[in-house]
Amino acid sequence: MEKPTYVRHQVLAAACSLAVLTYIQRQGFVAATPYIKEDLGLRDGQMGYLLAVWLLAYGLFQVPGGLVGDRIGARHLITLLVTGWSLTLLAVALTVFLPTGSWVPFAVLLVLRFIFGGFQAGVFPGLARVVADWMPAQQRGSAQGSIWTFSRIGGALAPVFVVWLITKVFHGWSITITLIAALGLIWSAFFWLWFRNRPEEMPQINAAERKLISESRIETPQAVGSFPWRRFLTSPSVWGLCLMYGFSGYAGNFITSFLNVYLRDHRNLPDTTTAWLAGVPLAAGIVSSLTGGVVSDRLIRLLGSRKWGRRIVGSVALASAGVATFFTPWVHEVWQLAIVLGAWMFFNDAMMGPAWASCADIGERYAGTLSGAMNMTGALAGAISMIVTGWWLDSSHYLLIFTVFGCGYGLAASCWFAVDVTKPLVPREGS
């Protein structure tokens, strides 16, 4: 009997490498902001707008990115996105030549950051399209967990890598940003030459692997004609996934936005303690992103139910994250805070694999659009959270902040019970 080839594993490795690259390029700008601010004569308030406009564009272009990916396929979409945002990042590097201390650098950067966020919005919906097309249904949770694990690795590497290049190698941020942009252009060229949208289009794959990928898939028609908006907007699973990601995004965004400020300015911790303590949640996320997907896939095999294999992991993880957030304002020792923050992010990210795998299970040929809608809801809820939490931090309403976060996670956990991955957006013929 012919053994399956391993092209699907190569595809997953390419997706994971893109996850690392995406976060290095995304967080690379954030790591360089102190040097950009100094060189271009910008103020703190202006830098805040530059960070916020990215999140706005990232949320707004999620669904359009998913729609384009479902229409033209992941190969062209991902190549276009990575090339587009890498060229935009290259343009950011060139702003070093603009006159300092005027409104011009700020205005140009504001436009470029919006464009950059718009391009990056479609990447994870595009990768959801890749997982739906290339991974057996029973392995999608592990695959999505792997992708998000590598995204967290990229996020952890970016600050260290970028600051090292700026301070020790190039002694400037412009050349560093140029190098990071070049990495994206090289990656996109190799990807477009090698990758194909569907297994049957890849010459290196054999019949056994094509059968392995397709045998457990819920086949749906090709994504031609108009998008099934009525089914999409009336699907309880779609609403469950989007609301789940919105509630959890409202709370989880605190870790990646205000945690350093909270630890240093409101917990009055030293800079060194703040630095390593802020890294604990990210390290926990690296572990749990993959763990959640693996556990979900194994539960499916154990229970014989894809519906409950996704639901149990997603709901239990988010409920546990909510418990951790409730404890945050009550612990005082640094080691206690490390445990609570680590547990918070561990359980938050444990739902990533099941959530994104559910988009592939339910969306199938429309997985990109569904995952874009889910990610859009999380991004826009996160933007609201940044504004509200900033107000409450100024007023020292710490208990209120973390109580709302905990309640948000509770609502997110309950949303999982509306998600049924056995009911695809477009049912198979005869079902």
Secondary structure, 3 states (H helix, E strand, C coil): CCCCCCHHHHHHHHHHHHHHHHHHHHHHHHHHHHHHHHHHCCCHHHHHHHHHHHHHHHHHCHHHHHHHHHHHCHHHHHHHHHHHHHHHHHHHHHHHHCCCCCHHHHHHHHHHHHHHHHHHHCHHHHHHHHHHHHCCHHHHHHHHHHHHHHHHHHHHHHHHHHHHHHHHHCCCHHHHHHHHHHHHHHHHHHHHHHCCCCHHHCCCCCHHHHHHHHCCCCCCCCCCCCCCHHHHHHCHHHHHHHHHHHHHHHHHHHHHHCHHHHHHHHCCCCHHHHHHHHHHHHHHHHHHHHHHHHHHHHHHHHHCCHHHHHHHHHHHHHHHHHHHHHHHHHCCCHHHHHHHHHHHHHHHHHCHHHHHHHHHHHHHHHHHHHHHHHHHHHHHHHHHHHHHHHHHHHCCCHHHHHHHHHHHHHHHHHHHHHCCCCCCCCCCCCC
